[in-house]
Amino acid sequence: MPAYLPPETVVAALANQVGIIAGNAEKAVSRGVVRAGEALNGLMAEARAGQPVRMGAVEAGLGPILTAVQEGGLARWLDTVWTHDDATYQHCLLVAGLAAQFALHLGFRHEDQFRFVRAALIHDVGKARIPLEILNKPGRLDPDELAVMRTHAAIGHEVLRAGGECDPVTLSAVRHHHEMLDGSGYPDGLVGDQIGDMVRLLTICDIYAALTERRPYKSPMPMADAMAILAAMDGKLEMRLVESFGDAMAAAV
């Protein structure tokens, strides 16, 4: 028969265990953000300098992202990433975390989890070659600036293609993450079945991140409002996937 333990002893032991678990979760998230940030920084620096981009560091950062979201939770990941000063890095890390949560929720196979998170982390690599005055403009872009900004998807595709280390599915996701089912997207105006499954998933994560991220000139949009905007994009996004994404976000709260 186990020895009697006073209630306060049991409570203290449980509180200590919870503290250890919480501490481990926070460490997993911090480690994941650091590793992903390092991978992204190296990739962007190579792209900016016109050097061949190497995927080795990116590959090393994927596991820590998935571990961070799985063990630490998406909310901790988002809170940590929101403290990042650079808007492009913050956005890519947000999209990567959202993709990890989405992939885990959908029960993707291990290799598919990595493939999706890889595309999410590097989807905006083309922004490394967009002028900073456009990239960091604190407000709405004018038509000429918007035209320049919209070249980032094709630029990113070419940067990765030239590096020779990126698979065709990831290349397509980087090039086409702004395509819409009704043909209103860019850069190629793809329609319906021309848009692959990973692109459809990534586009949802990308839009949600853009709506909910923090900027000096705007407050983050609440989850419910962001989901309402996605739901109103019927014909542009696949609604079945939007609903699944909403379930994944609700499960992470």
C-alpha positions in Angstrom: 0.0 0.0 0.0 1.5 3.4 -1.0 2.4 5.7 1.8 0.0 8.5 2.6 0.9 11.9 1.1 -0.7 15.1 2.3 -2.8 16.9 -0.3 -0.4 19.9 -0.3 2.5 17.6 -1.1 0.6 16.1 -4.1 -0.4 19.5 -5.3 3.2 20.8 -5.0 4.5 17.8 -6.9 1.9 18.2 -9.7 2.7 21.9 -9.9 6.4 21.2 -10.2 5.7 18.6 -13.0 3.5 21.1 -14.9 6.3 23.7 -14.6 8.8 21.2 -16.0 6.5 20.4 -18.9 5.8 24.0 -19.6 9.5 24.8 -19.4 10.3 22.0 -21.9 7.6 23.3 -24.2 9.0 26.8 -24.1 12.5 25.5 -24.8 11.2 23.5 -27.8 9.5 26.5 -29.3 12.5 28.8 -28.7 14.9 26.2 -30.2 12.6 25.7 -33.2 12.3 29.5 -33.8 16.1 30.0 -33.6 16.9 27.0 -35.9 14.2 28.1 -38.4 15.4 31.7 -38.3 19.0 30.7 -38.9 18.0 28.5 -41.8 15.9 31.3 -43.3 18.6 33.9 -42.7 21.2 31.8 -44.6 18.8 31.2 -47.5 17.9 34.9 -47.8 21.5 36.0 -47.6 22.5 33.7 -50.4 19.5 34.8 -52.5 20.2 38.4 -51.9 23.8 38.1 -52.9 23.0 36.2 -56.1 24.7 33.0 -54.8 23.4 29.5 -55.4 21.1 28.7 -52.5 21.8 25.6 -50.5 19.0 23.7 -48.9 21.0 21.9 -46.2 20.4 24.4 -43.5 16.7 24.6 -44.4 16.4 20.9 -44.1 18.0 21.0 -40.6 15.4 23.6 -39.5 12.3 21.6 -40.5 12.3 19.0 -37.7 12.6 21.7 -34.9 9.6 23.6 -36.4 7.4 20.5 -36.3 8.7 19.5 -32.8 8.1 23.0 -31.5 4.5 23.1 -32.7 3.8 19.5 -31.6 5.3 19.8 -28.2 5.0 23.5 -27.4 1.8 24.3 -29.3 1.0 26.7 -32.1 0.0 29.5 -29.7 3.5 29.6 -28.2 5.1 29.5 -31.6 3.0 32.4 -32.8 3.7 34.5 -29.7 7.5 33.9 -30.0 7.6 34.7 -33.7 5.5 37.9 -33.3 8.5 39.3 -31.4 10.7 39.1 -34.5 11.6 42.6 -35.9 11.9 41.8 -39.6 8.5 41.6 -41.3 9.5 39.1 -44.0 11.2 36.7 -41.5 8.3 37.0 -39.1 5.8 36.2 -41.9 7.8 33.2 -43.2 8.1 31.8 -39.6 4.4 32.3 -39.0 3.5 30.5 -42.2 5.8 27.7 -41.3 4.2 27.3 -37.9 0.7 27.3 -39.4 1.7 24.8 -42.0 3.1 22.5 -39.3 -0.1 22.7 -37.3 -2.2 22.1 -40.5 0.0 19.1 -41.5 -0.2 17.5 -38.0 -3.9 18.1 -37.8 -4.5 16.5 -41.2 -2.3 13.5 -40.2 0.2 13.9 -43.0 2.9 11.3 -43.3 6.3 12.3 -41.9 7.8 13.1 -45.3 4.8 15.1 -46.3 4.9 17.1 -43.1 8.5 18.0 -43.9 7.7 18.8 -47.6 4.9 21.1 -46.6 6.8 23.0 -43.9 9.8 23.3 -46.2 7.6 25.1 -48.8 6.0 27.3 -46.1 9.4 28.4 -44.6 10.9 29.3 -48.0 7.9 30.5 -50.0 8.9 34.1 -49.9 12.6 33.7 -50.7 12.1 35.9 -53.7 11.5 38.9 -51.4 15.3 38.8 -50.8 15.6 40.6 -54.1 12.8 43.1 -53.7 14.0 46.7 -52.9 13.8 47.4 -49.1 11.9 50.6 -49.6 9.1 48.6 -51.1 9.4 45.6 -48.9 9.3 47.6 -45.7 7.0 50.4 -46.7 4.6 51.0 -43.7 1.4 51.2 -45.6 -0.4 50.4 -48.9 1.8 50.0 -52.0 1.0 52.1 -55.0 0.4 50.3 -58.4 4.0 50.4 -59.5 5.3 49.2 -56.2 2.7 46.4 -56.1 3.8 45.3 -59.6 7.4 45.0 -58.3 6.3 43.2 -55.2 4.4 40.7 -57.2 7.5 39.6 -59.0 8.8 37.9 -55.8 7.0 34.6 -56.5 8.6 34.1 -59.9 12.0 35.4 -58.6 11.9 32.9 -55.7 11.1 30.0 -58.1 14.0 31.0 -60.3 16.4 31.4 -57.4 15.6 27.9 -56.1 15.5 26.3 -59.5 19.0 27.7 -60.3 20.3 26.3 -57.0 19.4 22.8 -58.2 18.6 21.4 -54.8 14.8 22.0 -54.7 12.2 19.4 -55.6 9.5 20.2 -58.3 6.6 20.2 -55.8 8.3 22.8 -53.6 9.3 24.9 -56.6 5.7 24.9 -57.7 4.5 26.0 -54.2 7.0 28.9 -54.1 6.0 30.1 -57.6 2.3 29.6 -57.3 1.4 30.5 -53.6 -0.5 33.6 -54.8 -2.6 31.7 -57.5 -6.4 31.5 -57.0 -8.8 28.9 -58.3 -10.7 31.4 -60.4 -7.6 32.5 -62.3 -7.3 35.9 -60.5 -3.9 35.1 -58.9 -0.3 35.6 -60.1 2.2 35.1 -61.6 0.7 32.6 -64.1 -3.1 33.1 -63.7 -3.6 29.3 -63.1 -7.1 28.0 -62.9 -8.7 25.1 -60.9 -6.9 21.8 -61.4 -3.8 23.6 -62.6 -3.2 24.4 -59.0 -1.7 21.6 -57.0 -2.7 20.4 -53.6 0.3 21.8 -51.7 -0.2 25.2 -53.3 -3.9 25.2 -52.2 -2.8 24.4 -48.6 0.0 26.9 -48.6 -2.1 29.8 -50.0 -4.6 29.4 -47.1 -1.7 29.5 -44.5 -0.1 32.5 -46.3 -3.3 34.6 -46.3 -4.2 33.7 -42.7 -0.7 34.7 -41.6 -0.9 38.0 -43.5 -4.2 38.8 -41.8 -3.2 37.9 -38.3 0.4 39.1 -38.1 1.4 42.2 -36.1 2.7 45.3 -37.8 3.7 48.8 -36.4 0.8 50.2 -38.4 -1.9 47.6 -37.7 -3.1 45.4 -34.9 -3.4 41.6 -35.5 -6.8 40.5 -36.8 -8.7 38.1 -34.4 -8.8 34.5 -35.6 -12.6 34.5 -36.1 -12.4 37.6 -38.4 -9.5 36.1 -40.4 -11.4 32.8 -40.8 -14.5 34.8 -42.0 -12.4 36.4 -44.7 -11.1 33.0 -45.8 -14.6 31.6 -45.8 -15.7 34.6 -48.0 -13.1 33.6 -50.7 -15.2 30.8 -52.1 -14.2 30.3 -55.7 -10.7 31.5 -55.0 -9.8 29.0 -52.2 -11.0 25.4 -51.8 -13.6 25.6 -49.1 -13.1 22.1 -47.9 -9.5 22.9 -47.1 -10.5 26.2 -45.5 -12.8 24.4 -43.1 -10.1 21.9 -42.3 -7.7 24.8 -41.6 -10.3 26.4 -39.3 -10.5 23.1 -37.4 -6.7 22.9 -37.1 -6.6 26.5 -35.7 -9.4 25.8 -33.3 -7.6 22.7 -32.1 -4.5 24.8 -31.4 -6.3 27.3 -29.2 
